[in-house]
């Protein structure tokens, strides 16, 4: 009489264990797949391999252990454990790489700043009168236009990497001439205005335009121009100078404009 209930209980227990094992297997498979994806990304990134090779190797070893264990019944928990450790080492490798890249970038910026300062000091050796005429002639020749807002110089999009606010090294020549012009005309002030094309999010474009204008201002201040002589504005995709329907038009709209005051320091109002 008791054989049927006992058999039924045993079947229920076996069914529950099977369901639990299936769920555990699915969880471990998901963890293994995630770890494999993470490892593949860092393994193919040359920057990560260069800066954190030991972490990448460790991530691969742990992933290999998880893959081997996945072939054994009842090892789901161990598979998930080693897959998790592999993913963490992949993340650590990525973090180490980002840290090293940032350190290298800061070192390059510092070297470039020192080079600019040295170049500026060397050019100051020339006579003030000759230097003044040279700077005046050069600043006028640098994509400047006399408008109702004053003398406006345009810095094109090629002086910035796509989506980035830092000035490229190709901007050094222009920046040095602006510094000289302002040093020889101490009453002049200026407003630096950033603009973008209409591609992408409007708020992000406005922030990028502000950041690019501020980047130019920061370099000028770093080279000795008084901060109170500089205003900064970011207008995003407003005040386009060409249609945004072509690449040429969008490139024209991605720009930074420097608006100079007159000789007495009178600067036009912001837009």
Residue pairs with C-beta under 8 A, 6 or more apart in sequence:
21 73
21 74
21 76
24 76
24 77
25 76
27 76
27 80
28 70
28 75
28 76
28 77
28 79
28 80
28 83
29 70
31 66
31 79
31 80
31 83
31 84
31 87
32 63
32 66
32 67
32 70
32 79
32 80
32 83
34 83
34 87
35 59
35 62
35 63
35 66
35 83
35 84
35 86
35 87
35 90
36 63
36 67
38 59
38 86
38 87
38 90
38 91
39 56
39 59
39 60
39 63
39 86
39 87
39 90
41 90
42 48
42 49
42 52
42 56
42 59
42 90
42 93
42 94
42 97
43 49
43 56
43 60
45 94
45 97
47 97
47 101
48 56
48 93
48 94
48 96
48 97
49 56
50 97
51 96
51 97
51 100
51 101
52 92
52 93
52 94
52 96
52 97
52 100
55 89
55 90
55 92
55 93
55 96
56 89
56 90
56 93
58 89
59 86
59 87
59 89
59 90
59 93
60 86
62 82
62 83
62 85
62 86
62 89
63 82
63 83
63 86
65 82
66 78
66 79
66 80
66 81
66 82
66 83
66 86
69 75
69 78
69 79
69 82
70 79
109 166
112 169
112 172
113 222
115 172
116 172
116 175
116 176
116 219
116 223
117 223
119 172
119 176
120 176
120 179
120 180
120 223
120 224
123 131
123 176
123 180
124 131
126 134
128 184
131 180
131 184
132 184
134 180
135 177
135 180
135 181
135 184
136 181
136 184
138 177
138 180
138 181
139 153
139 177
139 178
139 181
142 153
142 174
142 177
143 153
143 154
143 155
143 156
144 151
144 152
144 153
144 154
145 151
145 152
145 154
146 152
148 268
149 259
149 268
150 259
150 260
150 261
150 262
150 267
150 268
151 259
151 260
152 257
152 258
152 259
152 260
153 178
153 257
153 258
153 260
154 255
154 256
154 257
154 258
155 171
155 174
155 216
155 255
155 256
155 257
155 258
156 251
156 254
156 255
157 251
157 254
157 255
158 168
158 170
159 167
159 168
159 170
159 171
159 174
159 256
160 166
160 167
160 168
160 212
160 254
161 168
163 208
165 208
165 211
165 212
165 214
165 215
166 215
167 175
167 215
167 216
167 219
175 216
175 219
175 220
175 223
176 223
178 220
178 258
179 220
179 223
179 224
179 225
181 188
182 188
182 190
182 220
182 225
182 229
183 224
183 225
185 263
187 261
187 263
187 264
187 265
188 229
188 260
188 261
188 262
188 263
188 265
189 229
189 230
189 231
189 260
189 261
189 265
189 267
190 229
190 230
190 231
190 258
190 259
190 260
190 261
190 267
191 230
191 231
191 232
191 233
191 258
191 259
191 267
191 268
191 270
192 213
192 214
192 216
192 217
192 230
192 231
192 232
192 233
192 256
192 257
192 258
192 259
193 209
193 213
193 233
193 234
193 235
193 256
193 257
193 258
193 259
193 271
194 208
194 209
194 210
194 211
194 212
194 213
194 214
194 232
194 233
194 234
194 235
194 256
195 209
195 235
195 236
195 237
195 238
195 239
195 240
195 253
195 254
195 255
195 256
195 257
196 205
196 206
196 208
196 209
196 236
196 237
196 253
196 254
197 205
197 237
197 240
197 244
197 249
197 250
197 251
197 253
197 254
198 205
198 237
198 240
198 244
198 250
198 253
199 205
199 244
199 250
202 236
202 237
203 236
205 236
205 237
206 234
206 235
206 236
206 237
207 234
208 234
208 236
209 234
209 235
209 236
210 232
210 233
210 234
211 234
212 234
212 256
213 232
213 233
213 234
213 256
214 232
214 234
216 256
216 258
217 227
217 230
217 232
220 230
221 227
221 230
231 267
231 270
233 270
233 271
235 271
237 244
237 253
238 271
239 271
240 249
240 253
241 252
241 253
241 255
242 248
242 249
242 250
242 252
242 253
243 249
244 250
244 253
259 267
259 268
260 267
261 267
261 268
